[in-house]
Amino acid sequence: MLDQTITDTVADAAARPMRRSPVATTEVQRLTEGARPALQAHFVALPDEDRRLRFGAAISAERICTYVAEIDLTRDAVFGLFDDTLALVGVAHVAFSDGAAELGISVLPGHRGRGAGRALFERAAEHARNRSVSRLFTHCLAENAAMMHIARASGMDIVIEAGDADAHLALSPASPASVTGEYLTDRLALFDYALKANVAALKGINAGLENA
């Protein structure tokens, strides 16, 4: 069941004009169990056509809730990008199986055009590499221009057949530098979120005082 407050916040974020500064991987953090309501709200906030492109078919809000509830966060990894109001505006889901990792990415309309998808991709690929996965792949509709752009820009090998696209990327073996880099990225992402949370809280206090 969706949390209406979170849903409203993310819906507002979808329509809000984006800030123009580019997104860095240090803004992308790994999501934990407590983020499921925000994850549901993110997918529900996607326009119908974007949902179809993300999941490969039309999908209802109820089915999204089931999908999110069934994600195994102890096996898979889900990464998120939060805006300045702490709305979840970008998501990368990395599903692991048989030495490979499948990636799905979504970004709310108001937050595209500044590298959010690319930052999510890089963070997901780094994590998969450090999990000793040799191959990262994504399966999407060939008409999914945003995902196809990320795949091409990331050097993935792409095969298109019957309206579907499969893209594959060979990952380098993990190294001490890559593991350390991911650890530092995790710490910086947590700091970024804490900073946004403090700023949002101060804005809320100031708004309350102005309305008093």
LINTA-V36828 format. One record per backbone hydrogen bond with DSSP energy under -1.0 kcal/mol. CO is the residue of the C=O (numbers start at 0). NH is the residue of the N-H. E is the energy in kcal/mol with one decimal. If there is no record, write none. Layout:
co = [CO,CO]
nh = [NH,NH]
e = [E,E]
This chain:
co = [2,3,4,5,6,7,8,9,10,11,23,24,28,31,32,34,35,36,37,38,39,40,46,47,48,49,50,51,59,60,61,62,63,64,65,67,70,71,76,77,78,79,80,80,82,86,88,89,90,91,92,93,94,96,98,99,100,101,103,105,107,108,113,114,115,116,117,118,119,120,121,122,123,124,125,127,128,133,134,135,136,137,139,140,142,143,144,145,146,147,148,149,150,151,156,158,160,162,163,164,165,166,167,168,174,175,176,177,178,179,180,181,182,183,184,185,186,187,188,189,190,191,192,193,194,195,196,197,198,199,200,201,202,203,204,205,206]
nh = [6,7,8,9,10,11,12,13,14,15,26,27,79,34,35,38,39,40,41,42,43,44,50,51,52,53,54,55,63,64,65,66,67,68,69,70,72,75,93,30,91,28,88,89,85,82,107,80,105,78,103,76,101,99,133,96,136,94,92,90,110,111,22,118,119,120,121,122,123,124,125,126,127,128,129,132,131,170,100,168,102,166,164,143,144,147,148,149,150,151,152,153,155,154,167,165,163,141,160,139,158,137,156,135,178,179,180,181,182,183,184,185,186,187,188,189,190,191,192,193,194,195,196,197,198,199,200,201,202,203,204,205,206,207,208,209,210]
e = [-2.6,-2.6,-2.0,-2.4,-2.4,-2.3,-1.9,-2.1,-1.1,-1.3,-1.9,-1.6,-3.0,-2.2,-1.6,-2.4,-2.7,-2.3,-2.1,-2.0,-2.4,-1.9,-2.5,-2.1,-2.1,-2.5,-2.7,-1.7,-2.0,-2.0,-1.7,-2.7,-2.8,-2.2,-1.6,-1.1,-1.1,-3.2,-3.4,-3.6,-2.4,-2.2,-2.5,-1.3,-2.0,-2.3,-2.8,-2.5,-2.3,-3.0,-1.7,-2.3,-2.9,-1.7,-1.2,-2.4,-2.9,-2.8,-2.6,-2.8,-2.2,-1.3,-2.3,-2.3,-2.3,-2.4,-2.7,-2.2,-2.3,-2.9,-2.2,-1.9,-2.5,-2.5,-1.9,-2.0,-1.5,-2.5,-2.0,-2.5,-2.6,-2.5,-3.3,-2.2,-2.0,-2.4,-2.2,-2.0,-2.5,-2.4,-2.6,-1.6,-2.6,-1.4,-2.6,-2.7,-2.1,-2.8,-2.7,-2.4,-2.8,-2.1,-3.2,-2.7,-2.5,-2.3,-2.4,-2.1,-2.0,-2.4,-2.2,-2.5,-2.0,-2.5,-2.3,-2.0,-2.0,-2.5,-2.2,-2.4,-2.5,-2.2,-2.6,-2.3,-2.3,-2.6,-2.2,-2.2,-2.2,-2.0,-2.2,-2.7,-2.4,-2.0,-2.3,-2.2,-1.5]
